[in-house]
Amino acid sequence: MSVWRKSCWCLVVLGIFLVLISFASEVSGVRINEVMYHPNNTIQCSDDYCEYVEIYNDGSEEINLMGWKLCNNEVLEGYYNRTDDLIYLNTTFVLQPGFYAIITDDDSSGTEVYNKFNVSNNSIALHIDGAAMCTGGLSNDGEETTLWNNSNYLMFNLTYNVSIGANGDGKSLQFYNGTWQSCTPTPGYANNCSTTTQNTTNQTNPPAGSAEIYLELEYEDEVQNGEEFEVEVKAYYLEDEDYDIKVYVTSEEDTIISETYDETDDDWSSSNYYINEIVSGPGNKTVTFKLRIDSGYEDFKGEAKINAKIRKNGGSAIDDVTADIEILEKEEDGDEGGSSTTSTTATTQTSTTTSSSSNSTNSSTDEIVKLNTKKQENIKTSGGKVLYRSKAEYFKDYGIYGFAFVCIIIIIVLLIKP
C-alpha cells in the first residue's frame, strides 16, 4: 500500500473521530437540577409533603420520561395534592429541550409543593410510584440520588450532603455555574444563585398554612439614573379578582422620584399611581414593571427605596413591600458602559419582620432560560470536588488519548502490512 493511500486512511479515521467528538458534545441529557431535601417546617412545610426533585432537559431533543425512575421508584404523570387527594397536571411525560419537570411524593402522602412554592406553570408535574422518594424520603443527612431512563440506564447520579447547605433553612440545592449551591427554591424555573436578599419593612414569607396575599420583588440592586430598569412583582395567593399594582422609588425623604411605563396608555407617568387591572387571580402571578428616575430628579444619586403595593381593583392596599436600592449618578452624554449589577429579591408578608428571596419568572407568561442546551458540564460542589462527570465530558477529556492510541495502532498495521 502506498504512503499516500496510508495517509488517506489515517485522515479518514481522524475525520470520523472528529465527527464522533462533535456528536458527543451535542448529546442530549436529562439531569437532576434542584433538590429540596429538607424544607423549612415553619415557612414551607414538613419533609413529608414539601420535598421535591427538579430535573432539566439540557439537550436539544425532547425526552419521553415514561418508565423513568428516581432512585428505584418509577415516575408517573401529575402530582397528588395532599389537601383533596386528587391528581393534577397529569398531562404529559414529554420533556421538551430547556424545560423542567418536578417530581414529588406519591398518592399515599400527597404533596403540598404546589401550594407552598411558586412552581412554574410550564414545568411538567410527576410523582413517584412508591411510598417516599429514595430511601424513605430524601435524607436530611445526605444520600445518593439517581435518575434512570426507561432502559434502566443510569442518566444522573448525585450524592449530596449537608455541608453543601439547604439543610432546613428554606433553601434548596441547585446546580448553578457548574457547582451545587444552596439557593432560594426555583421549582420549574432557571436556577440563579447570584441573587441577593434585601431586608423589607415589617415583612417576611408567609407561615405554613397561610393563604394571605403577599408580594415579592426582583430587581437590580443598582440602577443608573437616566436609564430604564425592570422590576418583577410576584403576587401569591391571589383570589379570583382583578388587581391593581403600583411600583415606585422613593428618596430618603419618602418623595416619589420615579416614573412607570403604562403599556395600556403607551406612556410614562408618575409612579404614584396604580396600574389598574394589571394582574388577575386566582393563584400566583408575576408581572414586570418598567421604571425610570423622573427627569426632575436627574441629579439624584445614592440610597433609595423600592416599593410596591397591591390592591383589589379600586380598593385599598392589601399588602406592600419596601426594600433598598442604589441609584447611580447619571452618566454624561458620550459616556459608555454602566455598572455591573446583581439581581435582588425582596419578599413580603404583613406584620412580620424577616425576608427571603426568590428567583421566579412570570408564571403566566414564563420565559424559559435554557441552561447548557448544547453542552454537558462536570458537576462539582462549590469546593471544586467533581460529583458527576457526564459521558460527553469523559469523551472530551480522555477521547484524544484513545484516538492517539488507535491512530498509532492503525499506522503500525499499515506500515508492517505487505
SULURSUL-V615164 format. One record per residue. N is the residue number from 1. RES is the residue in one letter. SS is DSSP state (helix for helix, strand for strand, loop for the rest). NEAR is the number of other C-alpha atoms within 10 Angstrom. Layout:
# SULURSUL-V615164
n->N res->RES ss->SS near->NEAR
n->N res->RES ss->SS near->NEAR
This chain:
# SULURSUL-V615164
n->1 res->M ss->loop near->9
n->2 res->S ss->loop near->9
n->3 res->V ss->helix near->10
n->4 res->W ss->helix near->9
n->5 res->R ss->helix near->11
n->6 res->K ss->helix near->15
n->7 res->S ss->helix near->13
n->8 res->C ss->helix near->12
n->9 res->W ss->helix near->15
n->10 res->C ss->helix near->17
n->11 res->L ss->helix near->13
n->12 res->V ss->helix near->12
n->13 res->V ss->helix near->16
n->14 res->L ss->helix near->16
n->15 res->G ss->helix near->12
n->16 res->I ss->helix near->12
n->17 res->F ss->helix near->16
n->18 res->L ss->helix near->15
n->19 res->V ss->helix near->12
n->20 res->L ss->helix near->14
n->21 res->I ss->helix near->17
n->22 res->S ss->helix near->13
n->23 res->F ss->helix near->12
n->24 res->A ss->helix near->18
n->25 res->S ss->helix near->18
n->26 res->E ss->loop near->16
n->27 res->V ss->loop near->19
n->28 res->S ss->loop near->22
n->29 res->G ss->loop near->23
n->30 res->V ss->strand near->25
n->31 res->R ss->strand near->22
n->32 res->I ss->strand near->22
n->33 res->N ss->strand near->24
n->34 res->E ss->strand near->27
n->35 res->V ss->strand near->27
n->36 res->M ss->strand near->27
n->37 res->Y ss->loop near->28
n->38 res->H ss->loop near->29
n->39 res->P ss->loop near->25
n->40 res->N ss->loop near->19
n->41 res->N ss->loop near->16
n->42 res->T ss->loop near->15
n->43 res->I ss->loop near->17
n->44 res->Q ss->loop near->24
n->45 res->C ss->loop near->22
n->46 res->S ss->loop near->16
n->47 res->D ss->helix near->20
n->48 res->D ss->helix near->18
n->49 res->Y ss->helix near->23
n->50 res->C ss->helix near->24
n->51 res->E ss->loop near->24
n->52 res->Y ss->strand near->27
n->53 res->V ss->strand near->24
n->54 res->E ss->strand near->24
n->55 res->I ss->strand near->24
n->56 res->Y ss->strand near->25
n->57 res->N ss->strand near->25
n->58 res->D ss->loop near->25
n->59 res->G ss->loop near->24
n->60 res->S ss->loop near->17
n->61 res->E ss->loop near->15
n->62 res->E ss->loop near->17
n->63 res->I ss->strand near->17
n->64 res->N ss->strand near->14
n->65 res->L ss->loop near->21
n->66 res->M ss->loop near->15
n->67 res->G ss->loop near->15
n->68 res->W ss->loop near->23
n->69 res->K ss->strand near->22
n->70 res->L ss->strand near->21
n->71 res->C ss->loop near->18
n->72 res->N ss->loop near->17
n->73 res->N ss->strand near->20
n->74 res->E ss->strand near->20
n->75 res->V ss->strand near->24
n->76 res->L ss->strand near->22
n->77 res->E ss->strand near->21
n->78 res->G ss->loop near->23
n->79 res->Y ss->strand near->28
n->80 res->Y ss->strand near->27
n->81 res->N ss->strand near->21
n->82 res->R ss->loop near->20
n->83 res->T ss->loop near->10
n->84 res->D ss->loop near->8
n->85 res->D ss->loop near->14
n->86 res->L ss->strand near->12
n->87 res->I ss->strand near->17
n->88 res->Y ss->strand near->13
n->89 res->L ss->loop near->14
n->90 res->N ss->loop near->15
n->91 res->T ss->loop near->11
n->92 res->T ss->loop near->15
n->93 res->F ss->loop near->20
n->94 res->V ss->strand near->14
n->95 res->L ss->strand near->20
n->96 res->Q ss->loop near->19
n->97 res->P ss->loop near->21
n->98 res->G ss->loop near->20
n->99 res->F ss->loop near->24
n->100 res->Y ss->strand near->28
n->101 res->A ss->strand near->28
n->102 res->I ss->strand near->25
n->103 res->I ss->strand near->26
n->104 res->T ss->strand near->28
n->105 res->D ss->loop near->30
n->106 res->D ss->loop near->26
n->107 res->D ss->loop near->20
n->108 res->S ss->loop near->13
n->109 res->S ss->loop near->15
n->110 res->G ss->loop near->24
n->111 res->T ss->strand near->26
n->112 res->E ss->loop near->23
n->113 res->V ss->helix near->25
n->114 res->Y ss->helix near->18
n->115 res->N ss->helix near->22
n->116 res->K ss->helix near->21
n->117 res->F ss->loop near->15
n->118 res->N ss->loop near->25
n->119 res->V ss->loop near->22
n->120 res->S ss->loop near->26
n->121 res->N ss->loop near->17
n->122 res->N ss->loop near->17
n->123 res->S ss->loop near->22
n->124 res->I ss->strand near->26
n->125 res->A ss->strand near->29
n->126 res->L ss->strand near->29
n->127 res->H ss->strand near->29
n->128 res->I ss->strand near->25
n->129 res->D ss->loop near->19
n->130 res->G ss->loop near->16
n->131 res->A ss->loop near->16
n->132 res->A ss->loop near->22
n->133 res->M ss->loop near->26
n->134 res->C ss->loop near->18
n->135 res->T ss->loop near->13
n->136 res->G ss->loop near->10
n->137 res->G ss->loop near->17
n->138 res->L ss->loop near->22
n->139 res->S ss->loop near->18
n->140 res->N ss->loop near->17
n->141 res->D ss->loop near->12
n->142 res->G ss->loop near->16
n->143 res->E ss->loop near->16
n->144 res->E ss->strand near->14
n->145 res->T ss->strand near->21
n->146 res->T ss->strand near->18
n->147 res->L ss->strand near->22
n->148 res->W ss->strand near->21
n->149 res->N ss->loop near->19
n->150 res->N ss->loop near->13
n->151 res->S ss->loop near->8
n->152 res->N ss->loop near->11
n->153 res->Y ss->loop near->11
n->154 res->L ss->strand near->14
n->155 res->M ss->strand near->17
n->156 res->F ss->strand near->19
n->157 res->N ss->strand near->19
n->158 res->L ss->strand near->19
n->159 res->T ss->strand near->11
n->160 res->Y ss->loop near->21
n->161 res->N ss->loop near->17
n->162 res->V ss->helix near->17
n->163 res->S ss->helix near->11
n->164 res->I ss->helix near->18
n->165 res->G ss->loop near->17
n->166 res->A ss->loop near->25
n->167 res->N ss->loop near->21
n->168 res->G ss->loop near->19
n->169 res->D ss->loop near->17
n->170 res->G ss->loop near->20
n->171 res->K ss->strand near->24
n->172 res->S ss->strand near->28
n->173 res->L ss->strand near->27
n->174 res->Q ss->strand near->28
n->175 res->F ss->strand near->24
n->176 res->Y ss->strand near->22
n->177 res->N ss->loop near->17
n->178 res->G ss->loop near->16
n->179 res->T ss->strand near->20
n->180 res->W ss->strand near->26
n->181 res->Q ss->strand near->23
n->182 res->S ss->strand near->24
n->183 res->C ss->strand near->25
n->184 res->T ss->strand near->25
n->185 res->P ss->loop near->27
n->186 res->T ss->loop near->24
n->187 res->P ss->loop near->31
n->188 res->G ss->loop near->28
n->189 res->Y ss->loop near->28
n->190 res->A ss->loop near->24
n->191 res->N ss->loop near->23
n->192 res->N ss->loop near->19
n->193 res->C ss->loop near->20
n->194 res->S ss->loop near->12
n->195 res->T ss->loop near->19
n->196 res->T ss->strand near->18
n->197 res->T ss->strand near->19
n->198 res->Q ss->loop near->21
n->199 res->N ss->loop near->20
n->200 res->T ss->loop near->26
n->201 res->T ss->loop near->22
n->202 res->N ss->loop near->16
n->203 res->Q ss->loop near->24
n->204 res->T ss->loop near->25
n->205 res->N ss->loop near->23
n->206 res->P ss->loop near->21
n->207 res->P ss->loop near->16
n->208 res->A ss->loop near->15
n->209 res->G ss->loop near->12
n->210 res->S ss->loop near->13
n->211 res->A ss->loop near->14
n->212 res->E ss->loop near->15
n->213 res->I ss->loop near->20
n->214 res->Y ss->strand near->25
n->215 res->L ss->strand near->27
n->216 res->E ss->strand near->28
n->217 res->L ss->strand near->29
n->218 res->E ss->strand near->25
n->219 res->Y ss->strand near->23
n->220 res->E ss->strand near->19
n->221 res->D ss->loop near->21
n->222 res->E ss->strand near->20
n->223 res->V ss->strand near->25
n->224 res->Q ss->strand near->18
n->225 res->N ss->loop near->23
n->226 res->G ss->loop near->20
n->227 res->E ss->loop near->13
n->228 res->E ss->loop near->14
n->229 res->F ss->strand near->17
n->230 res->E ss->strand near->15
n->231 res->V ss->strand near->20
n->232 res->E ss->strand near->21
n->233 res->V ss->strand near->28
n->234 res->K ss->strand near->24
n->235 res->A ss->strand near->26
n->236 res->Y ss->strand near->23
n->237 res->Y ss->strand near->19
n->238 res->L ss->strand near->20
n->239 res->E ss->loop near->16
n->240 res->D ss->loop near->10
n->241 res->E ss->loop near->12
n->242 res->D ss->strand near->17
n->243 res->Y ss->strand near->23
n->244 res->D ss->strand near->21
n->245 res->I ss->strand near->24
n->246 res->K ss->strand near->20
n->247 res->V ss->strand near->28
n->248 res->Y ss->strand near->26
n->249 res->V ss->strand near->28
n->250 res->T ss->strand near->20
n->251 res->S ss->loop near->18
n->252 res->E ss->loop near->11
n->253 res->E ss->loop near->7
n->254 res->D ss->loop near->10
n->255 res->T ss->loop near->13
n->256 res->I ss->strand near->21
n->257 res->I ss->loop near->22
n->258 res->S ss->strand near->24
n->259 res->E ss->strand near->23
n->260 res->T ss->strand near->27
n->261 res->Y ss->strand near->18
n->262 res->D ss->strand near->18
n->263 res->E ss->loop near->12
n->264 res->T ss->loop near->9
n->265 res->D ss->loop near->8
n->266 res->D ss->loop near->8
n->267 res->D ss->strand near->10
n->268 res->W ss->strand near->16
n->269 res->S ss->strand near->15
n->270 res->S ss->strand near->17
n->271 res->S ss->loop near->25
n->272 res->N ss->loop near->16
n->273 res->Y ss->loop near->14
n->274 res->Y ss->loop near->22
n->275 res->I ss->strand near->21
n->276 res->N ss->strand near->17
n->277 res->E ss->strand near->15
n->278 res->I ss->strand near->19
n->279 res->V ss->strand near->21
n->280 res->S ss->strand near->18
n->281 res->G ss->loop near->15
n->282 res->P ss->loop near->13
n->283 res->G ss->strand near->16
n->284 res->N ss->strand near->24
n->285 res->K ss->strand near->22
n->286 res->T ss->strand near->20
n->287 res->V ss->strand near->18
n->288 res->T ss->strand near->17
n->289 res->F ss->strand near->20
n->290 res->K ss->strand near->16
n->291 res->L ss->strand near->23
n->292 res->R ss->strand near->23
n->293 res->I ss->strand near->28
n->294 res->D ss->loop near->20
n->295 res->S ss->helix near->13
n->296 res->G ss->helix near->9
n->297 res->Y ss->helix near->15
n->298 res->E ss->loop near->14
n->299 res->D ss->loop near->12
n->300 res->F ss->loop near->19
n->301 res->K ss->loop near->16
n->302 res->G ss->strand near->12
n->303 res->E ss->strand near->14
n->304 res->A ss->strand near->21
n->305 res->K ss->strand near->21
n->306 res->I ss->strand near->23
n->307 res->N ss->strand near->21
n->308 res->A ss->strand near->21
n->309 res->K ss->strand near->20
n->310 res->I ss->strand near->26
n->311 res->R ss->strand near->20
n->312 res->K ss->strand near->19
n->313 res->N ss->loop near->19
n->314 res->G ss->loop near->12
n->315 res->G ss->loop near->10
n->316 res->S ss->loop near->11
n->317 res->A ss->strand near->13
n->318 res->I ss->strand near->15
n->319 res->D ss->strand near->19
n->320 res->D ss->strand near->24
n->321 res->V ss->strand near->26
n->322 res->T ss->strand near->25
n->323 res->A ss->strand near->23
n->324 res->D ss->strand near->21
n->325 res->I ss->strand near->21
n->326 res->E ss->strand near->17
n->327 res->I ss->strand near->21
n->328 res->L ss->strand near->19
n->329 res->E ss->loop near->15
n->330 res->K ss->loop near->19
n->331 res->E ss->loop near->15
n->332 res->E ss->loop near->8
n->333 res->D ss->loop near->6
n->334 res->G ss->loop near->6
n->335 res->D ss->loop near->8
n->336 res->E ss->loop near->7
n->337 res->G ss->loop near->7
n->338 res->G ss->loop near->12
n->339 res->S ss->loop near->9
n->340 res->S ss->loop near->9
n->341 res->T ss->loop near->11
n->342 res->T ss->loop near->13
n->343 res->S ss->strand near->16
n->344 res->T ss->strand near->23
n->345 res->T ss->strand near->27
n->346 res->A ss->strand near->29
n->347 res->T ss->strand near->30
n->348 res->T ss->loop near->30
n->349 res->Q ss->loop near->24
n->350 res->T ss->loop near->19
n->351 res->S ss->loop near->10
n->352 res->T ss->loop near->15
n->353 res->T ss->loop near->14
n->354 res->T ss->loop near->16
n->355 res->S ss->loop near->21
n->356 res->S ss->loop near->20
n->357 res->S ss->loop near->24
n->358 res->S ss->loop near->24
n->359 res->N ss->loop near->25
n->360 res->S ss->loop near->27
n->361 res->T ss->loop near->26
n->362 res->N ss->loop near->19
n->363 res->S ss->loop near->20
n->364 res->S ss->loop near->15
n->365 res->T ss->loop near->13
n->366 res->D ss->loop near->16
n->367 res->E ss->loop near->12
n->368 res->I ss->loop near->18
n->369 res->V ss->loop near->13
n->370 res->K ss->loop near->17
n->371 res->L ss->loop near->19
n->372 res->N ss->loop near->15
n->373 res->T ss->loop near->18
n->374 res->K ss->loop near->14
n->375 res->K ss->loop near->18
n->376 res->Q ss->loop near->24
n->377 res->E ss->loop near->17
n->378 res->N ss->loop near->16
n->379 res->I ss->strand near->21
n->380 res->K ss->strand near->20
n->381 res->T ss->strand near->18
n->382 res->S ss->loop near->16
n->383 res->G ss->loop near->9
n->384 res->G ss->loop near->11
n->385 res->K ss->loop near->11
n->386 res->V ss->strand near->13
n->387 res->L ss->strand near->15
n->388 res->Y ss->strand near->16
n->389 res->R ss->loop near->15
n->390 res->S ss->loop near->19
n->391 res->K ss->helix near->17
n->392 res->A ss->helix near->22
n->393 res->E ss->helix near->17
n->394 res->Y ss->helix near->13
n->395 res->F ss->helix near->16
n->396 res->K ss->helix near->15
n->397 res->D ss->helix near->10
n->398 res->Y ss->helix near->10
n->399 res->G ss->helix near->17
n->400 res->I ss->helix near->14
n->401 res->Y ss->helix near->12
n->402 res->G ss->helix near->12
n->403 res->F ss->helix near->15
n->404 res->A ss->helix near->12
n->405 res->F ss->helix near->12
n->406 res->V ss->helix near->14
n->407 res->C ss->helix near->16
n->408 res->I ss->helix near->13
n->409 res->I ss->helix near->12
n->410 res->I ss->helix near->15
n->411 res->I ss->helix near->16
n->412 res->I ss->helix near->11
n->413 res->V ss->helix near->11
n->414 res->L ss->helix near->18
n->415 res->L ss->helix near->13
n->416 res->I ss->helix near->7
n->417 res->K ss->loop near->8
n->418 res->P ss->loop near->6
